Amino acid sequence: MNTKELPLVFIAILFAASCKPKYDEVSPKVSAITEAVFASGSIEPKDAYILTSMSDGFITKSMVTENDKVKDGQLLFVLDNRQQNTQVAIAATNVTYAAINADAGSPQLLQIKAQIEAAAAKKSTDSVTLNRFERLYTTRSVSRQDVDNAKLAYESSTSSYNALRESYKAAANKVKQDLANSRAQLENVKAGNQFYNLLAIGNGKVYQIFKKQGDLVRKGEQVAQIGNPDSIVINLDIDEGSIAKVQAGQQVLVELNTRKNKSYEAHVSKIYPHFNESSQSYRVEARFTDEVPGLIPGTQLQANIVTGKKKNALLIPHVYVLAGNKVQVQKGKKIDTVNITTGIVSDEWIEVLSGVTAADKLVKLK
C-alpha cells in the first residue's frame, strides 16, 4: 500500500463516522397518567331569563341594580304610561255614556217609547173606528169603501205599532251591547297598564341591566337579565373529535379568566346532542362540586375534562410515536420499527398497551 494514500483513507473513515445518524434514546416508564379533553366556555345562570318590555316608553323608575336579589312579582322598572292613562280615561268616559244610553230612562229609548205609545193610541182609535164602521155597514149607513178604508188604517197603525216595538227591542239590545263593549274596552286598556310595570318572574338575582332610568325602551327590547343564583352552570364547547370521550359525571378542572392559576373542581352534568354549526362544537354542561362565591355570569374560562386515569401505566413520550402508532426500537446494532397499541393519551405521554416493554429502548432522530 502506498503510504501516501493513508491520510485519504483516514479522512474517508472520519467522514463516514460523521454521517452516521444521531438518535435520542428513551425507555418506557411505568407511572400514573391522566387523559383530559380541553374545552373553553363561560359561566351562566341556567334558569336565567331576559326581562323584555312589552310596550314603548321611557323608564321613569328603576327599582334595582346589578346583584340585587328580587322576589316573585316584585316591581323592577316603571315605564312612562301617560298616553296609556289617557286611553284609560277615554275608555272610562265611553263607558259612562254607554251606561246612560243603556238606562231605561235614556233619551233614545224614551223617544221610541213615546212613539210606541202614540202608535198604540192610534191603533186603538183605528180599531174603534173599524168596529163602528162595520156595525154601520150592516145598516147601510156607510159604504163598503168606508169600511175598507178603516180596515187599512187599522192594519197600518198595527204594523207601525209592532215595528216600533221591535225597534225598541233592537235599540235596547244595541245600547246594552255598546255598554258591554265599552266595559270590555276599558278592561283591555286597563290591562295594558301592566305592560308599563316590569315585574320579576320568580325569585332570583339581577345579573345585568341593559336600560337605565331615563332611557327610551321600545317594545321587545331587553331591559335586564335575571336568574337563579343557585343554578350557576358551566357551558363548555367540545370539538367533534373529543365529544365521544366525554360522559356525564366526569371530573372537570376549571380555571376562570378572572382568577388565573387557580383551579376549581366541577363535574359533567349534561351533554347536549345538538351540534352547533356556528361554533362547530357540541355543548356540554358542568356544575361546580363546591360553592364558588362571587361568580359573575358571562365569565370566560378554560377547562379540562378528565376522561381517563391509570396509576401504573407503561408510558412513552409523544415525540417517539410515528404515524400509524409505530415506534423505533434499538435492538443491538439494529433499529426496528414496531407497531404499538395505545391507551390513555395526555399532553406529553402516551400509554402503551402492547408492542414494547419497559426494558426496550426507543430511539428517534435528533
C-alpha positions in Angstrom: 0.0 0.0 0.0 1.2 3.4 -0.9 1.8 5.3 2.3 0.7 8.5 0.6 -2.9 7.1 0.5 -3.3 6.6 4.2 -4.4 10.1 5.1 -7.1 9.9 2.4 -8.4 6.6 3.9 -8.4 8.1 7.4 -10.4 11.1 6.2 -13.0 8.8 4.5 -13.4 6.9 7.7 -13.9 10.1 9.6 -16.4 11.4 7.0 -18.4 8.1 7.2 -18.5 8.3 11.0 -19.7 11.9 10.9 -22.6 10.9 8.5 -23.9 8.3 10.8 -27.5 9.2 12.0 -27.7 10.6 15.6 -30.5 9.4 17.8 -32.2 10.4 21.1 -33.0 7.4 23.3 -35.6 6.7 26.0 -37.0 3.7 27.8 -40.7 3.4 28.6 -41.6 4.2 32.2 -44.3 3.0 34.5 -46.2 5.9 36.0 -49.7 7.4 36.5 -51.4 9.1 33.6 -54.4 11.3 33.2 -56.3 11.9 30.0 -58.2 15.1 29.6 -60.3 16.9 27.0 -59.6 20.6 26.8 -62.6 22.9 26.5 -63.4 26.6 26.6 -66.6 28.1 27.9 -68.3 30.5 30.2 -70.4 30.7 33.4 -74.1 31.3 33.0 -77.2 31.0 35.3 -79.1 28.1 34.0 -82.6 29.4 34.9 -81.9 33.0 33.7 -84.4 34.9 31.6 -84.4 38.3 29.9 -86.9 40.8 31.1 -88.4 42.3 28.0 -90.5 45.4 27.5 -94.0 44.8 26.1 -94.6 48.5 25.3 -92.8 51.7 24.3 -91.9 54.3 26.8 -89.2 56.0 29.0 -88.1 54.3 32.2 -89.3 56.6 34.9 -88.3 54.4 37.8 -85.6 51.8 38.1 -86.0 49.9 41.4 -83.0 47.6 41.2 -79.3 47.4 40.4 -77.0 44.6 39.5 -76.6 41.8 42.1 -79.9 42.8 43.8 -82.0 39.8 44.9 -85.6 40.0 43.8 -88.8 38.2 44.7 -91.5 36.8 42.5 -93.8 39.6 41.3 -91.6 42.4 42.6 -91.8 45.7 40.7 -88.4 46.3 39.0 -89.0 49.0 36.4 -91.8 51.5 35.7 -92.3 52.9 32.2 -94.0 56.3 31.4 -97.7 55.4 30.8 -99.2 58.9 30.4 -100.5 58.0 26.9 -101.9 54.8 28.3 -103.7 56.7 31.1 -105.3 59.0 28.5 -106.6 55.9 26.7 -108.0 54.6 30.0 -109.7 57.9 30.7 -111.3 57.9 27.2 -112.5 54.4 27.7 -113.9 55.2 31.1 -115.8 58.2 29.6 -117.2 55.9 26.8 -118.5 53.5 29.5 -120.2 56.4 31.3 -122.0 57.5 28.1 -122.8 53.9 27.2 -124.4 53.3 30.6 -126.5 56.4 30.2 -127.8 55.2 26.8 -128.4 51.7 28.2 -130.6 53.0 31.0 -134.3 52.6 30.6 -134.8 56.3 31.1 -132.2 57.3 28.4 -133.4 59.9 25.8 -133.0 57.5 23.0 -135.2 54.8 24.5 -137.7 57.3 25.9 -138.2 58.7 22.4 -139.0 55.3 21.0 -141.3 54.6 24.0 -143.2 57.8 23.2 -143.5 56.7 19.6 -144.8 53.3 20.7 -147.4 55.0 23.0 -148.6 57.2 20.1 -148.7 54.2 17.8 -150.7 52.3 20.4 -153.2 55.1 20.8 -153.6 55.4 17.0 -154.0 51.7 16.8 -156.7 51.7 19.5 -158.5 54.6 17.7 -158.4 52.9 14.4 -159.7 49.7 16.0 -162.7 51.6 17.4 -163.3 53.3 14.1 -163.2 50.0 12.2 -165.7 48.3 14.6 -168.0 51.3 14.3 -167.9 51.3 10.5 -168.5 47.6 10.4 -171.7 48.0 12.6 -172.9 50.9 10.5 -172.3 49.0 7.3 -174.9 46.4 8.5 -177.4 49.2 8.4 -176.1 50.6 5.2 -175.2 53.8 6.9 -171.7 53.7 5.4 -170.3 52.3 2.2 -168.1 49.3 1.8 -165.3 51.6 0.7 -165.5 53.3 4.1 -165.2 50.0 5.9 -162.2 49.0 3.7 -160.5 52.4 4.4 -161.0 51.9 8.1 -159.6 48.5 7.9 -156.5 49.6 6.0 -155.9 52.4 8.6 -156.2 49.9 11.4 -153.8 47.5 9.7 -151.3 50.3 9.0 -151.4 51.5 12.6 -151.0 47.9 13.9 -148.0 47.4 11.7 -146.4 50.7 12.8 -147.0 49.8 16.4 -145.4 46.4 16.0 -142.5 47.9 14.1 -141.8 50.4 16.8 -141.9 47.7 19.5 -139.3 45.7 17.5 -137.3 48.9 17.0 -137.3 49.4 20.8 -136.1 45.9 21.4 -133.3 46.3 18.9 -132.3 49.7 20.3 -132.3 48.3 23.9 -130.2 45.4 22.8 -127.8 47.6 20.9 -127.2 50.0 23.8 -126.7 47.1 26.2 -124.1 45.6 23.7 -122.5 49.0 23.4 -122.2 49.2 27.1 -120.7 45.7 27.3 -118.2 46.5 24.5 -117.2 49.8 26.3 -116.6 48.0 29.5 -114.5 45.3 27.8 -112.5 48.1 26.1 -111.9 49.7 29.4 -110.7 46.5 30.9 -108.4 45.9 27.9 -106.8 49.4 28.2 -106.5 49.0 32.0 -104.8 45.6 31.4 -102.4 47.4 29.1 -101.1 49.2 32.2 -99.4 46.1 33.4 -97.0 46.3 30.4 -95.7 49.5 31.8 -94.7 47.8 35.1 -92.0 45.3 34.6 -92.1 42.6 37.4 -89.8 39.8 38.4 -90.9 36.3 37.4 -89.9 34.1 40.4 -87.2 34.7 43.0 -83.8 35.5 41.5 -80.9 37.8 41.2 -80.3 40.7 38.8 -77.2 39.9 36.8 -77.3 42.6 34.1 -79.3 45.8 33.5 -79.4 46.9 29.8 -81.6 50.0 30.2 -81.3 52.6 33.0 -83.7 55.2 34.3 -84.5 57.8 31.7 -83.7 55.5 28.7 -86.3 55.0 26.0 -87.4 51.4 25.7 -89.1 50.1 22.6 -91.5 47.1 22.6 -89.5 43.9 22.5 -86.2 45.4 23.8 -84.3 43.8 26.6 -84.2 45.6 29.9 -82.4 43.2 32.3 -81.2 39.7 32.8 -82.4 37.9 35.9 -81.6 34.3 37.1 -81.5 31.9 40.0 -78.1 32.3 41.7 -78.4 28.7 42.8 -78.4 27.5 39.2 -75.0 28.6 38.0 -73.7 26.2 35.4 -70.5 26.0 33.2 -71.2 25.9 29.5 -68.4 24.2 27.6 -67.7 23.8 23.8 -66.3 20.5 22.8 -65.0 19.7 19.3 -66.2 16.8 17.3 -63.1 14.7 17.7 -63.4 14.7 21.5 -67.1 14.6 22.3 -67.2 10.8 22.2 -64.8 10.7 25.2 -67.0 12.9 27.4 -69.5 11.3 29.7 -71.8 12.6 32.5 -70.2 12.6 35.9 -66.6 13.0 34.7 -64.4 15.4 36.7 -63.8 18.8 35.3 -60.9 21.1 36.3 -61.9 24.8 35.7 -59.7 27.9 35.5 -61.6 31.2 35.4 -60.2 34.0 33.3 -60.8 36.3 36.3 -58.9 34.0 38.7 -55.8 32.8 36.9 -53.7 30.0 38.2 -56.5 28.7 40.5 -58.3 25.5 39.7 -61.9 24.7 40.7 -63.4 21.2 40.6 -66.7 20.5 38.8 -68.4 17.5 37.1 -70.2 17.0 33.8 -73.9 17.3 34.4 -75.4 17.2 30.9 -74.3 16.6 27.3 -76.4 18.2 24.6 -76.7 16.1 21.4 -77.1 19.0 19.1 -74.1 20.1 17.0 -73.7 23.9 16.9 -72.9 24.8 13.3 -71.8 28.4 14.1 -69.2 27.3 16.8 -68.5 23.9 15.2 -68.8 22.3 18.6 -71.0 20.3 21.0 -72.3 21.9 24.1 -71.6 20.2 27.5 -72.9 21.5 30.8 -71.0 21.2 34.1 -71.6 22.2 37.7 -69.2 23.1 40.4 -68.6 20.5 43.1 -68.4 23.1 45.8 -69.9 26.6 46.0 -67.7 29.2 44.5 -68.6 32.7 45.9 -68.5 35.8 43.7 -69.2 34.1 40.4 -70.1 36.6 37.6 -72.3 35.3 34.7 -70.5 35.6 31.4 -67.1 34.9 32.9 -64.9 33.1 30.3 -62.9 30.0 31.4 -60.8 27.1 30.3 -61.4 23.6 31.5 -60.0 20.1 31.3 -62.5 17.2 31.4 -60.8 14.2 32.9 -61.7 11.3 30.6 -59.3 8.6 31.9 -56.9 7.8 34.7 -54.5 5.0 35.4 -51.9 4.6 38.2 -49.4 2.1 36.8 -49.3 2.6 33.1 -46.5 2.0 30.6 -45.7 5.4 29.1 -43.7 6.8 26.3 -43.3 10.4 25.2 -45.5 11.7 22.3 -42.4 12.6 20.2 -41.3 9.0 20.0 -44.5 7.8 18.3 -44.6 7.8 14.5 -47.6 8.0 12.2 -49.8 4.9 12.4 -48.8 4.2 16.0 -45.3 3.0 15.2 -42.1 3.4 17.3 -38.4 2.7 16.5 -36.8 0.2 18.9 -33.0 -0.3 19.3 -32.2 -4.0 19.2 -28.4 -4.4 19.3 -26.9 -2.5 16.5 -30.2 -2.7 14.5 -33.2 -0.3 14.7 -36.6 -2.0 14.2 -40.0 -0.3 13.6 -42.6 -1.8 15.8 -46.4 -1.4 15.9 -47.9 -0.4 19.3 -51.4 -0.4 20.8 -52.1 2.8 22.7 -54.4 3.6 25.6 -54.7 6.9 27.5 -53.2 9.9 25.9 -52.1 13.0 27.8 -50.4 16.2 26.7 -46.9 14.7 26.8 -47.3 11.0 27.3 -49.0 8.0 25.6 -49.9 4.8 27.4 -48.7 1.7 25.5 -50.9 -1.4 25.9 -48.8 -3.7 23.7 -45.8 -3.6 21.4 -43.0 -2.6 23.7 -41.9 -3.3 27.3 -40.2 -1.2 30.0 -36.9 -3.0 29.0 -37.0 -1.7 25.4 -35.0 1.3 24.3 -36.8 3.6 21.9 -35.0 5.9 19.6 -35.8 8.9 17.4 -33.7 11.0 15.1 -32.3 14.2 16.7 
